[in-house]
C-alpha cells in the first residue's frame, strides 16, 4: 500500500492551456500542492502510473479534443487508482445535466467551469479535506487491520451488545479455537469458554459492567502461563460506550510487559521533585525534561493501537513498515487521545481542580431549576472615546509599557497606570509590533475602537477573569510568538489569529466555571448544550461585536478566503483553552510534535534534516497543535511568572473560586470545588496541586519545543515558595511576620 507524502500531487489533463487550466495551476501553487500538467492523451496513463497522483482533474468540456471518459476508465483500470480522486471539468451549460454518467465512468465529482482562482483554490481545499482525507483514512484502516492481524497479542473487539465483532488470528490460537466461529457470538456461551472459563468470565464481567479492567489471569489449561489482560471501553458519539477492546498477552509471571511498563512509569515519575530540579544547570534541566517527555505514556485507547502497530513493524517488510509509519502519523492527528484521568484521593485540592476544570457539565447534572439572566450584546455607548494613540500616552503609562517584550513584564503596574484599561494600551503596542493593522488592512483608529469595545465587555468586577488577565495572556502569547522555533513554524495568519484569540479568549466571562453554569441552568449552558459553554460564548460574542459595526470591524477589508482561515484559527485557539481536553491536547502535542522533533534533532545536522524539521513544523496539523499549546500555556502562565506576580494571581483566582463556592451554597447548588471554602482552604496546597497536575508536564513539553529556561526557573522558585508555606501550616498567601 502506498501513501502520499505530505505534499499532495495533482495531475491536470487539459487539451489546451486556457484560463481554466491556468487557474488550477495557480491554485495548486497557492495550496502548496505539486502540480503536473499534460496535454497529450497518450501520455496521461503513463504519467499517472509513474507518480500515483492523489487528485486527477480531467478537462471534459470538449470530448472531441480530449476524451475524458476514456481517460478516466483507463486510470480506473489500474489498481493504484483505488484511492485516487478524479474530477471532471464540464461546461457551464452542462452543469444541470445528470451526474450519474460521470460517476458510473469512474469520476469522483464534477466541477462546472469557473476560471476564478478563488473558486479553483476552494475546490482543491474541499477535495483535500473531504474526499482525499477520507481515502487516507481508508488506507489507514487497512494498515491498522494489517497490524492487528500480524500482532502476536490476542485482540478481540466486542460491540455494545456484548457480541464479538472481530478477533485476530492470535486470539484464536491463544484461546484454542477457530477465530471465525467467534464472530457474532457471546464469548461466555462458546464451547471454547470451558477451556478458558476464568479468562472469559473476567472479560465478560468487565464488558457487562461498562468498565475497563487490567490485570493478570492464570490459565487453567495446564500450561502454567499467566495472561496479562486489558479490557478497554471505547466511547462513540455522545460519550456512549460502543465497543470493548480486549488485549491478551501470554507471559511468565514477573516478566509481563505490563509489569515492565508500570515499573518504567514508576521510575520515570516517582523520583521527580521541583526542589532538586531547581539546583540543576539549564542544560541538565532541559535534558532531564526531554527524557521525561520521551517517557510520557498516557493511557488512551489510541495509545494501545499505536503500540500494537509499532510492534508489528518489527517483523514486517519495508513497504509494510513504510505504510504503517504513515498510518501512525495519521493516528497521531485524530481525536482519540482523551485519557481516562483519575485524581489522588488523598489530595482534595487536586480532586476539586480536576472536577471543576476538566469535568464537563453533563457529568454534574442538577435538579435545581435556577436560570441565570440572559445577557444581551453590550451596547456601544456613544460616549466611548477612542484610546489615546501610543505616542501621546501619559508618561506613567509609557513607562509601564517599556518592558513589554520581557517575560518579567509587570501587568499589574500597567493595570494601575491605565486605571484597569491595560488590555487596550498593551494590545496597541503588541499589535503594532507584529504589523497586525497591515495584515488586517484596517486603519489604526478601527483597531483602537475595536479594542475599546472588547475591553469594555470584560467584567472589571471579576477578581481574576477580567481584561487584565486577557492582557497578561496576550503578553505571554506575544512573547512565545517572538521565539525562534515558533517563528519558524507559524506564518502571519497564525500570528494574527494567536494575538486576537488571546485578546478575546475570556470575553464576557461571568467569573464562574462551566460546571457552575451547567448546574445552575444558565442560558448559555442551554445554548451550547453544556459543552465548552464559556469558550464557545467568548468566541461567538467576539465575532458578533466585531461584525455589527463597520467602525470597529477589524475584518472588514480582508479577502473572504483569508478571513475564513483566520476566523477558524481564532475559534480553534479559544476553544483549546477549555480544560476538559487539556490532556488530549498535551498528549497530541508530545506525540506529534515534541517527540518527532527530538528524533530529528538527534540526527547529524544536514540540509536534508533541516528540511525535514521545517516540513514537520509547517504541516497544518502540527501548526494547529502548536497554536493550541501556545495559548494554553499563556492562559495558565501565572505559576511561571515572577514570584510577586504569581502571588497576586493566586490571590485573585482563589477569591473568584471562594465567591463561587459561597454562591453555590447560598443557592443550594452542587458545590463544584468544596475545598475552596474561604474559611478552610489552603491556598499553598491549591497552588501546588494545580502546578503538579496541570503545569509541570505541559511546560516541560513547551520548554522542549521552545527552550524557555527563565519560565521554568520561576516555576521552580514559586513551587518552593508554596511548599515552604505549606510546611509552616500557612493557609494564606504570605508567611507570618517574624
Buried (B, 14 or more C-beta within 10 A) or exposed (E): BEBBEEEBBBBBBBBEEEEBBBBBBBBBEBBEBBBBBBBEBEEBBEBBEEEBBBBBBBBBBEEEEBBBBBBBEBBBEEEEBEBBBBBBBBEEEEEEEEBEEBEEBBBBBBBBBBEEBBBBBBBBBEBBEEBBEEBBEEBBEBBBEBBBEBBBBBBBBBBBEBBBBBBBBBBBEBBEBEBEBBEEEBBBEBEBBEBBEEBBBBBBEBBEEEEBBBEEBEBEEEEEEBBBBBBBBBEEEEEEBEBBBBBBBBBEEEEBEBBEBEEEBEEBEEEEEBEEBBEBEEEEBBEBBBEBBBEBBBBBBBBBBBBBBEBBBEEBEEEBEBBBBBBBBBBBBEEBBBBEBEBEEEBBBBBBBBBBBBBBBEEBEBEEEEEBEEEEEEEBEEEEEBBBEBEEBEEEBBEBBEEBEEBEBBBBBBBBBBEBBBBBBBBBBBBBBBEBBEBBEBEBBBBBBBBBBBBBBBBEEBBBBBBBBBBBBBBBBBBBBEBEBBEEBBEBBBBBBBBBBBBBBBBBBBBBBBBBBBBBBBBBBBEBEBBBBBBBBBBBBBBEBBEEBEEBBBBBEBEEBBBEBBBEBBBBBBBBBBBBBBBBBBBBBBBBBBBBBBEBEEEEEEEEBEEBBEBBBBBEBBBBBBBBBBBBBBBBBBBBBBEEBBBBBBBBBBBBBBBBBBBBEEEEBBBBBBBBBEEEBBBBBBBBBBBBBBBBBBBBBBBBBBEBBEBBBBBBBBBBBBBEBBEEEBBEBEEEEE
